[in-house]
């Protein structure tokens, strides 16, 4: 299955296992540090390639060392990179992830993240793909205004579409996200994003509030697994019992697992379970791309967890 991921590229500086969470005027220590490729879109693309899908990436980075790291890392992961533009006038973005076993806090310099625009993803670029995925709706300030139209063009070209919103750093959750869902086939919020969007902490009620008669809504619920709303039907799958090492990118690897299974024609319940396994598996190593499963590893993990 040929998949195009259009999105942000940045590096992640991951500070892992803090002794206490940082507070103003105080210093805290961490157990480990690494500099690796970041961004929700890139982590999802890497996971799709690891699962065996044919994946290409469209995005922008600077002509700097961080941009080199992004492109080289994607290429080494098996992602086709000819649609990535290198621009000397911009700096590649960076996210500092302060990560613990159960959650993380992120601080981001956008840089190149906000420079990709819908017009950069032409109809010719869409040709030959079956699916278009986009992450980080709120961080991609250049892409955001034209995303609904881009998804409409993708549909006209025969592609299906998916969107992972990410968190709104301004905590405004404006109406254009809801409007974009009218051209979105699959929507991947996590439980925090879903509650912020709808004002309802109950995931099932939150999903019902978003129902638009078109979109398949898939909510990521962390250790509690996942839940989906398709038309009027709710499907829920429990989480896999793991002791996480690093949760960075788990939701993006979940997205990849779901797309891999769903695009291959698996049932909704089967796709949810496979996605949950991919997300859980990824938390057993450090970094967003450091422990992503192959399809065989994900299915072996599912069998192991049911014994």
C-alpha positions as YAML, in Angstrom:
chain: A
units: angstrom
residues:
- id: 1
  name: UNK
  ca: [0.00, 0.00, 0.00]
- id: 2
  name: UNK
  ca: [1.52, 3.35, -1.07]
- id: 3
  name: UNK
  ca: [1.14, 6.03, 1.62]
- id: 4
  name: UNK
  ca: [2.15, 9.69, 1.51]
- id: 5
  name: UNK
  ca: [2.83, 11.45, 4.80]
- id: 6
  name: UNK
  ca: [2.81, 15.24, 4.49]
- id: 7
  name: UNK
  ca: [4.03, 16.94, 7.58]
- id: 8
  name: UNK
  ca: [6.48, 18.44, 9.96]
- id: 9
  name: UNK
  ca: [10.08, 17.39, 10.46]
- id: 10
  name: UNK
  ca: [12.16, 18.18, 13.50]
- id: 11
  name: UNK
  ca: [14.65, 16.58, 15.85]
- id: 12
  name: UNK
  ca: [13.84, 15.46, 19.39]
- id: 13
  name: UNK
  ca: [16.18, 16.07, 22.29]
- id: 14
  name: UNK
  ca: [14.86, 13.49, 24.77]
- id: 15
  name: UNK
  ca: [15.68, 13.88, 28.46]
- id: 16
  name: UNK
  ca: [14.54, 10.61, 30.01]
- id: 17
  name: UNK
  ca: [13.49, 9.66, 33.54]
- id: 18
  name: UNK
  ca: [13.59, 12.89, 35.54]
- id: 19
  name: UNK
  ca: [14.20, 12.78, 39.29]
- id: 20
  name: UNK
  ca: [11.55, 15.47, 39.74]
- id: 21
  name: UNK
  ca: [9.66, 17.45, 37.15]
- id: 22
  name: UNK
  ca: [11.41, 20.77, 36.32]
- id: 23
  name: UNK
  ca: [10.21, 23.86, 38.16]
- id: 24
  name: UNK
  ca: [11.19, 27.48, 37.60]
- id: 25
  name: UNK
  ca: [14.34, 28.42, 39.45]
- id: 26
  name: UNK
  ca: [15.28, 24.81, 40.13]
- id: 27
  name: UNK
  ca: [17.47, 22.20, 38.48]
- id: 28
  name: UNK
  ca: [16.62, 18.54, 38.10]
- id: 29
  name: UNK
  ca: [18.54, 15.53, 36.80]
- id: 30
  name: UNK
  ca: [17.61, 12.87, 34.25]
- id: 31
  name: UNK
  ca: [18.93, 9.34, 33.72]
- id: 32
  name: UNK
  ca: [19.56, 9.52, 29.99]
- id: 33
  name: UNK
  ca: [19.60, 11.78, 26.92]
- id: 34
  name: UNK
  ca: [19.45, 11.25, 23.17]
- id: 35
  name: UNK
  ca: [19.11, 13.35, 20.02]
- id: 36
  name: UNK
  ca: [16.95, 11.65, 17.41]
- id: 37
  name: UNK
  ca: [14.46, 12.34, 14.66]
- id: 38
  name: UNK
  ca: [11.22, 13.69, 16.08]
- id: 39
  name: UNK
  ca: [7.86, 14.99, 14.84]
- id: 40
  name: UNK
  ca: [4.64, 13.04, 14.90]
- id: 41
  name: UNK
  ca: [4.53, 12.82, 11.11]
- id: 42
  name: UNK
  ca: [8.06, 11.41, 10.79]
- id: 43
  name: UNK
  ca: [7.56, 8.91, 13.62]
- id: 44
  name: UNK
  ca: [4.36, 7.68, 11.96]
- id: 45
  name: UNK
  ca: [6.10, 7.42, 8.57]
- id: 46
  name: UNK
  ca: [8.98, 5.47, 10.09]
- id: 47
  name: UNK
  ca: [6.54, 3.09, 11.81]
- id: 48
  name: UNK
  ca: [4.63, 2.49, 8.57]
- id: 49
  name: UNK
  ca: [7.86, 1.65, 6.76]
- id: 50
  name: UNK
  ca: [8.86, -0.70, 9.57]
- id: 51
  name: UNK
  ca: [5.50, -2.46, 9.19]
- id: 52
  name: UNK
  ca: [6.27, -3.03, 5.51]
- id: 53
  name: UNK
  ca: [4.27, -0.29, 3.82]
- id: 54
  name: UNK
  ca: [5.58, 1.81, 0.92]
- id: 55
  name: UNK
  ca: [5.91, 5.30, 2.40]
- id: 56
  name: UNK
  ca: [6.96, 8.67, 1.00]
- id: 57
  name: UNK
  ca: [7.36, 11.91, 2.94]
- id: 58
  name: UNK
  ca: [6.60, 15.49, 1.85]
- id: 59
  name: UNK
  ca: [7.98, 18.24, 4.09]
- id: 60
  name: UNK
  ca: [10.55, 20.98, 4.61]
- id: 61
  name: UNK
  ca: [13.74, 21.23, 6.63]
- id: 62
  name: UNK
  ca: [16.66, 23.60, 6.78]
- id: 63
  name: UNK
  ca: [20.04, 23.02, 5.19]
- id: 64
  name: UNK
  ca: [21.56, 22.36, 8.60]
- id: 65
  name: UNK
  ca: [22.78, 19.45, 10.72]
- id: 66
  name: UNK
  ca: [19.34, 18.87, 12.22]
- id: 67
  name: UNK
  ca: [17.85, 18.71, 8.72]
- id: 68
  name: UNK
  ca: [20.55, 16.23, 7.73]
- id: 69
  name: UNK
  ca: [19.60, 14.07, 10.71]
- id: 70
  name: UNK
  ca: [15.90, 14.13, 9.76]
- id: 71
  name: UNK
  ca: [16.40, 13.16, 6.13]
- id: 72
  name: UNK
  ca: [19.07, 10.55, 6.85]
- id: 73
  name: UNK
  ca: [16.99, 8.96, 9.61]
- id: 74
  name: UNK
  ca: [13.89, 8.71, 7.41]
- id: 75
  name: UNK
  ca: [15.91, 7.32, 4.52]
- id: 76
  name: UNK
  ca: [17.56, 4.74, 6.77]
- id: 77
  name: UNK
  ca: [14.09, 3.76, 8.07]
- id: 78
  name: UNK
  ca: [12.98, 2.96, 4.52]
- id: 79
  name: UNK
  ca: [10.97, 6.14, 3.83]
- id: 80
  name: UNK
  ca: [11.25, 7.68, 0.35]
- id: 81
  name: UNK
  ca: [12.47, 11.28, 0.78]
- id: 82
  name: UNK
  ca: [12.57, 12.92, -2.66]
- id: 83
  name: UNK
  ca: [9.60, 15.18, -1.75]
- id: 84
  name: UNK
  ca: [11.44, 16.77, 1.21]
- id: 85
  name: UNK
  ca: [12.58, 20.32, 0.39]
- id: 86
  name: UNK
  ca: [15.83, 21.66, 1.90]
- id: 87
  name: UNK
  ca: [15.60, 25.43, 2.46]
- id: 88
  name: UNK
  ca: [18.66, 27.40, 3.57]
- id: 89
  name: UNK
  ca: [16.46, 30.31, 4.69]
- id: 90
  name: UNK
  ca: [14.86, 28.35, 7.56]
- id: 91
  name: UNK
  ca: [16.08, 26.40, 10.58]
- id: 92
  name: UNK
  ca: [14.98, 22.85, 11.22]
- id: 93
  name: UNK
  ca: [12.69, 22.66, 14.25]
- id: 94
  name: UNK
  ca: [13.49, 20.97, 17.54]
- id: 95
  name: UNK
  ca: [11.42, 19.54, 20.39]
- id: 96
  name: UNK
  ca: [12.79, 19.00, 23.87]
- id: 97
  name: UNK
  ca: [10.97, 16.04, 25.40]
- id: 98
  name: UNK
  ca: [11.14, 15.67, 29.18]
- id: 99
  name: UNK
  ca: [10.00, 12.08, 29.40]
- id: 100
  name: UNK
  ca: [9.06, 9.65, 32.15]
- id: 101
  name: UNK
  ca: [7.61, 6.13, 32.16]
- id: 102
  name: UNK
  ca: [3.99, 7.32, 32.10]
- id: 103
  name: UNK
  ca: [3.98, 10.70, 30.35]
- id: 104
  name: UNK
  ca: [6.08, 13.52, 28.96]
- id: 105
  name: UNK
  ca: [6.21, 17.31, 28.55]
- id: 106
  name: UNK
  ca: [7.28, 18.91, 25.26]
- id: 107
  name: UNK
  ca: [8.90, 22.26, 24.43]
- id: 108
  name: UNK
  ca: [9.14, 23.04, 20.71]
- id: 109
  name: UNK
  ca: [10.88, 25.56, 18.46]
- id: 110
  name: UNK
  ca: [8.80, 25.38, 15.27]
- id: 111
  name: UNK
  ca: [11.32, 26.53, 12.67]
- id: 112
  name: UNK
  ca: [10.74, 24.53, 9.48]
- id: 113
  name: UNK
  ca: [7.64, 22.87, 10.99]
- id: 114
  name: UNK
  ca: [5.43, 25.82, 10.06]
- id: 115
  name: UNK
  ca: [6.72, 26.30, 6.50]
- id: 116
  name: UNK
  ca: [5.02, 23.47, 4.60]
- id: 117
  name: UNK
  ca: [1.88, 24.64, 2.79]
- id: 118
  name: UNK
  ca: [-1.00, 22.82, 1.14]
- id: 119
  name: UNK
  ca: [0.04, 24.20, -2.26]
- id: 120
  name: UNK
  ca: [3.42, 22.44, -1.84]
- id: 121
  name: UNK
  ca: [1.58, 19.10, -2.03]
- id: 122
  name: UNK
  ca: [0.47, 19.16, -5.66]
- id: 123
  name: UNK
  ca: [-1.95, 16.84, -7.42]
- id: 124
  name: UNK
  ca: [1.00, 15.41, -9.33]
- id: 125
  name: UNK
  ca: [2.63, 14.61, -5.99]
- id: 126
  name: UNK
  ca: [-0.51, 12.78, -4.85]
- id: 127
  name: UNK
  ca: [-0.61, 10.60, -7.96]
- id: 128
  name: UNK
  ca: [0.13, 6.95, -7.34]
- id: 129
  name: UNK
  ca: [-0.70, 6.96, -3.62]
- id: 130
  name: UNK
  ca: [-3.63, 5.27, -1.90]
- id: 131
  name: UNK
  ca: [-3.61, 7.27, 1.34]
- id: 132
  name: UNK
  ca: [-2.53, 10.67, 2.70]
- id: 133
  name: UNK
  ca: [-1.72, 11.10, 6.41]
- id: 134
  name: UNK
  ca: [-1.08, 14.36, 8.28]
- id: 135
  name: UNK
  ca: [-0.17, 14.93, 11.93]
- id: 136
  name: UNK
  ca: [0.26, 17.98, 14.18]
- id: 137
  name: UNK
  ca: [-2.59, 20.14, 12.88]
- id: 138
  name: UNK
  ca: [-1.86, 23.02, 15.24]
- id: 139
  name: UNK
  ca: [1.93, 23.09, 14.85]
- id: 140
  name: UNK
  ca: [1.76, 23.12, 11.05]
- id: 141
  name: UNK
  ca: [0.74, 26.74, 10.74]
- id: 142
  name: UNK
  ca: [1.51, 26.90, 7.04]
- id: 143
  name: UNK
  ca: [-0.41, 23.73, 6.18]
- id: 144
  name: UNK
  ca: [-3.36, 24.23, 8.52]
- id: 145
  name: UNK
  ca: [-5.32, 26.89, 6.54]
- id: 146
  name: UNK
  ca: [-5.39, 24.79, 3.39]
- id: 147
  name: UNK
  ca: [-5.58, 21.29, 4.86]
- id: 148
  name: UNK
  ca: [-9.29, 20.78, 4.22]
- id: 149
  name: UNK
  ca: [-8.78, 21.71, 0.57]
- id: 150
  name: UNK
  ca: [-5.72, 19.44, 0.36]
- id: 151
  name: UNK
  ca: [-7.75, 16.53, 1.70]
- id: 152
  name: UNK
  ca: [-10.51, 17.33, -0.80]
- id: 153
  name: UNK
  ca: [-7.97, 17.26, -3.63]
- id: 154
  name: UNK
  ca: [-6.63, 13.96, -2.29]
- id: 155
  name: UNK
  ca: [-10.14, 12.50, -2.35]
- id: 156
  name: UNK
  ca: [-10.59, 13.69, -5.93]
- id: 157
  name: UNK
  ca: [-7.35, 11.87, -6.78]
- id: 158
  name: UNK
  ca: [-8.67, 8.66, -5.21]
- id: 159
  name: UNK
  ca: [-6.82, 8.75, -1.89]
- id: 160
  name: UNK
  ca: [-8.22, 8.23, 1.59]
- id: 161
  name: UNK
  ca: [-7.08, 10.63, 4.33]
- id: 162
  name: UNK
  ca: [-6.22, 10.62, 8.03]
- id: 163
  name: UNK
  ca: [-5.37, 13.29, 10.60]
- id: 164
  name: UNK
  ca: [-3.77, 13.22, 14.05]
- id: 165
  name: UNK
  ca: [-4.39, 16.66, 15.59]
- id: 166
  name: UNK
  ca: [-1.73, 16.76, 18.29]
- id: 167
  name: UNK
  ca: [-2.24, 19.16, 21.16]
- id: 168
  name: UNK
  ca: [-3.06, 22.83, 20.58]
- id: 169
  name: UNK
  ca: [-0.24, 24.73, 22.37]
- id: 170
  name: UNK
  ca: [-2.50, 27.81, 22.55]
- id: 171
  name: UNK
  ca: [-5.31, 25.65, 24.00]
- id: 172
  name: UNK
  ca: [-7.88, 27.37, 21.75]
- id: 173
  name: UNK
  ca: [-9.15, 24.39, 19.72]
- id: 174
  name: UNK
  ca: [-10.66, 26.58, 17.03]
- id: 175
  name: UNK
  ca: [-13.49, 25.52, 14.74]
- id: 176
  name: UNK
  ca: [-11.33, 24.97, 11.64]
- id: 177
  name: UNK
  ca: [-10.26, 21.58, 13.00]
- id: 178
  name: UNK
  ca: [-13.89, 20.42, 13.18]
- id: 179
  name: UNK
  ca: [-14.45, 21.82, 9.68]
- id: 180
  name: UNK
  ca: [-11.42, 19.91, 8.33]
- id: 181
  name: UNK
  ca: [-12.92, 16.66, 9.61]
- id: 182
  name: UNK
  ca: [-15.57, 16.92, 6.89]
- id: 183
  name: UNK
  ca: [-12.82, 15.89, 4.44]
- id: 184
  name: UNK
  ca: [-11.09, 13.45, 6.85]
- id: 185
  name: UNK
  ca: [-11.64, 9.69, 6.68]
- id: 186
  name: UNK
  ca: [-9.87, 8.77, 9.95]
- id: 187
  name: UNK
  ca: [-9.25, 11.05, 12.94]
- id: 188
  name: UNK
  ca: [-6.77, 10.06, 15.68]
- id: 189
  name: UNK
  ca: [-7.10, 12.19, 18.86]
- id: 190
  name: UNK
  ca: [-5.75, 10.99, 22.20]
- id: 191
  name: UNK
  ca: [-7.85, 11.22, 25.36]
- id: 192
  name: UNK
  ca: [-6.46, 14.65, 26.36]
- id: 193
  name: UNK
  ca: [-7.06, 16.13, 22.91]
- id: 194
  name: UNK
  ca: [-10.52, 14.60, 22.69]
- id: 195
  name: UNK
  ca: [-11.54, 16.07, 26.06]
- id: 196
  name: UNK
  ca: [-10.13, 19.49, 25.14]
- id: 197
  name: UNK
  ca: [-11.93, 19.53, 21.79]
- id: 198
  name: UNK
  ca: [-15.32, 18.51, 23.16]
- id: 199
  name: UNK
  ca: [-15.26, 19.69, 26.78]
- id: 200
  name: UNK
  ca: [-16.19, 16.15, 27.86]
- id: 201
  name: UNK
  ca: [-13.74, 13.91, 29.78]
- id: 202
  name: UNK
  ca: [-15.77, 10.78, 28.93]
- id: 203
  name: UNK
  ca: [-14.20, 9.40, 25.70]
- id: 204
  name: UNK
  ca: [-17.41, 7.78, 24.48]
- id: 205
  name: UNK
  ca: [-19.40, 10.98, 24.91]
- id: 206
  name: UNK
  ca: [-16.56, 12.96, 23.37]
- id: 207
  name: UNK
  ca: [-16.58, 10.78, 20.28]
- id: 208
  name: UNK
  ca: [-20.36, 11.05, 20.02]
- id: 209
  name: UNK
  ca: [-20.06, 14.85, 20.19]
- id: 210
  name: UNK
  ca: [-17.74, 14.83, 17.15]
- id: 211
  name: UNK
  ca: [-19.88, 12.54, 15.00]
- id: 212
  name: UNK
  ca: [-20.31, 14.02, 11.52]
- id: 213
  name: UNK
  ca: [-21.67, 11.12, 9.46]
- id: 214
  name: UNK
  ca: [-18.44, 10.68, 7.53]
- id: 215
  name: UNK
  ca: [-15.30, 10.37, 9.68]
- id: 216
  name: UNK
  ca: [-14.09, 7.26, 11.50]
- id: 217
  name: UNK
  ca: [-13.01, 8.52, 14.94]
- id: 218
  name: UNK
  ca: [-10.28, 6.55, 16.72]
- id: 219
  name: UNK
  ca: [-9.41, 7.68, 20.25]
- id: 220
  name: UNK
  ca: [-6.11, 6.67, 21.87]
- id: 221
  name: UNK
  ca: [-6.60, 6.12, 25.59]
- id: 222
  name: UNK
  ca: [-3.09, 5.27, 26.78]
- id: 223
  name: UNK
  ca: [-2.97, 2.34, 29.20]
- id: 224
  name: UNK
  ca: [-6.75, 1.99, 28.79]
- id: 225
  name: UNK
  ca: [-6.39, 0.99, 25.14]
- id: 226
  name: UNK
  ca: [-8.45, 2.64, 22.44]
- id: 227
  name: UNK
  ca: [-11.99, 3.31, 21.29]
- id: 228
  name: UNK
  ca: [-13.54, 4.00, 17.90]
- id: 229
  name: UNK
  ca: [-16.80, 5.47, 16.66]
- id: 230
  name: UNK
  ca: [-17.92, 4.40, 13.21]
- id: 231
  name: UNK
  ca: [-21.36, 5.75, 12.33]
- id: 232
  name: UNK
  ca: [-23.30, 4.97, 15.55]
- id: 233
  name: UNK
  ca: [-21.23, 2.01, 16.69]
- id: 234
  name: UNK
  ca: [-18.62, 2.19, 19.48]
- id: 235
  name: UNK
  ca: [-15.80, -0.36, 19.48]
- id: 236
  name: UNK
  ca: [-13.36, -0.53, 22.42]
- id: 237
  name: UNK
  ca: [-10.12, -2.52, 22.80]
- id: 238
  name: UNK
  ca: [-8.22, -2.76, 26.11]
- id: 239
  name: UNK
  ca: [-4.58, -1.77, 26.41]
- id: 240
  name: UNK
  ca: [-1.70, -4.25, 26.52]
- id: 241
  name: UNK
  ca: [-0.02, -4.67, 29.92]
- id: 242
  name: UNK
  ca: [3.46, -3.17, 29.64]
- id: 243
  name: UNK
  ca: [5.90, -1.30, 31.86]
- id: 244
  name: UNK
  ca: [6.86, 1.64, 29.63]
- id: 245
  name: UNK
  ca: [10.42, 2.84, 29.26]
- id: 246
  name: UNK
  ca: [9.54, 5.86, 27.10]
- id: 247
  name: UNK
  ca: [6.12, 6.92, 25.78]
- id: 248
  name: UNK
  ca: [7.53, 9.29, 23.13]
- id: 249
  name: UNK
  ca: [5.84, 8.63, 19.79]
- id: 250
  name: UNK
  ca: [3.62, 5.80, 21.04]
- id: 251
  name: UNK
  ca: [0.50, 7.49, 19.66]
- id: 252
  name: UNK
  ca: [2.14, 7.98, 16.26]
- id: 253
  name: UNK
  ca: [3.19, 4.34, 16.12]
- id: 254
  name: UNK
  ca: [-0.42, 3.47, 17.06]
- id: 255
  name: UNK
  ca: [-1.61, 5.55, 14.07]
- id: 256
  name: UNK
  ca: [0.73, 3.63, 11.78]
- id: 257
  name: UNK
  ca: [-0.46, 0.29, 13.12]
- id: 258
  name: UNK
  ca: [-4.09, 1.20, 12.57]
- id: 259
  name: UNK
  ca: [-3.49, 2.50, 9.05]
- id: 260
  name: UNK
  ca: [-1.46, -0.59, 8.15]
- id: 261
  name: UNK
  ca: [-4.28, -2.91, 9.23]
- id: 262
  name: UNK
  ca: [-7.22, -0.77, 8.08]
- id: 263
  name: UNK
  ca: [-5.80, -0.12, 4.62]
- id: 264
  name: UNK
  ca: [-5.16, -3.87, 4.32]
- id: 265
  name: UNK
  ca: [-8.89, -4.48, 4.79]
- id: 266
  name: UNK
  ca: [-8.90, -5.78, 8.36]
- id: 267
  name: UNK
  ca: [-11.99, -5.31, 10.53]
- id: 268
  name: UNK
  ca: [-12.24, -2.28, 12.79]
- id: 269
  name: UNK
  ca: [-11.74, -4.35, 15.93]
- id: 270
  name: UNK
  ca: [-8.74, -6.14, 14.43]
- id: 271
  name: UNK
  ca: [-7.19, -2.85, 13.32]
- id: 272
  name: UNK
  ca: [-7.70, -1.34, 16.78]
- id: 273
  name: UNK
  ca: [-6.06, -4.29, 18.49]
- id: 274
  name: UNK
  ca: [-3.11, -4.29, 16.09]
- id: 275
  name: UNK
  ca: [-2.67, -0.53, 16.57]
- id: 276
  name: UNK
  ca: [-2.77, -0.87, 20.35]
- id: 277
  name: UNK
  ca: [-0.09, -3.56, 20.16]
- id: 278
  name: UNK
  ca: [2.14, -1.36, 17.99]
- id: 279
  name: UNK
  ca: [1.77, 1.58, 20.36]
- id: 280
  name: UNK
  ca: [2.45, -0.52, 23.47]
- id: 281
  name: UNK
  ca: [5.45, -2.24, 21.86]
- id: 282
  name: UNK
  ca: [7.01, 1.11, 21.01]
- id: 283
  name: UNK
  ca: [7.07, 2.18, 24.68]
- id: 284
  name: UNK
  ca: [9.52, -0.61, 25.53]
- id: 285
  name: UNK
  ca: [12.48, 1.31, 24.08]
- id: 286
  name: UNK
  ca: [13.79, 4.87, 24.10]
- id: 287
  name: UNK
  ca: [12.86, 7.50, 21.51]
- id: 288
  name: UNK
  ca: [9.97, 7.80, 19.11]
- id: 289
  name: UNK
  ca: [11.50, 5.46, 16.50]
- id: 290
  name: UNK
  ca: [13.80, 3.38, 18.70]
- id: 291
  name: UNK
  ca: [11.49, 0.40, 19.30]
- id: 292
  name: UNK
  ca: [8.90, 0.31, 16.53]
- id: 293
  name: UNK
  ca: [7.71, -3.19, 15.60]
- id: 294
  name: UNK
  ca: [7.63, -4.98, 12.31]
- id: 295
  name: UNK
  ca: [4.26, -6.53, 11.48]
- id: 296
  name: UNK
  ca: [5.61, -9.92, 12.57]
- id: 297
  name: UNK
  ca: [6.89, -8.51, 15.87]
- id: 298
  name: UNK
  ca: [3.57, -6.76, 16.56]
- id: 299
  name: UNK
  ca: [1.58, -9.94, 15.97]
- id: 300
  name: UNK
  ca: [4.02, -11.98, 18.06]
- id: 301
  name: UNK
  ca: [3.65, -9.42, 20.85]
- id: 302
  name: UNK
  ca: [-0.14, -9.76, 20.67]
- id: 303
  name: UNK
  ca: [0.11, -13.55, 21.03]
- id: 304
  name: UNK
  ca: [2.59, -13.24, 23.89]
- id: 305
  name: UNK
  ca: [0.30, -10.85, 25.78]
- id: 306
  name: UNK
  ca: [-2.69, -13.20, 25.53]
- id: 307
  name: UNK
  ca: [-0.92, -16.17, 27.12]
...
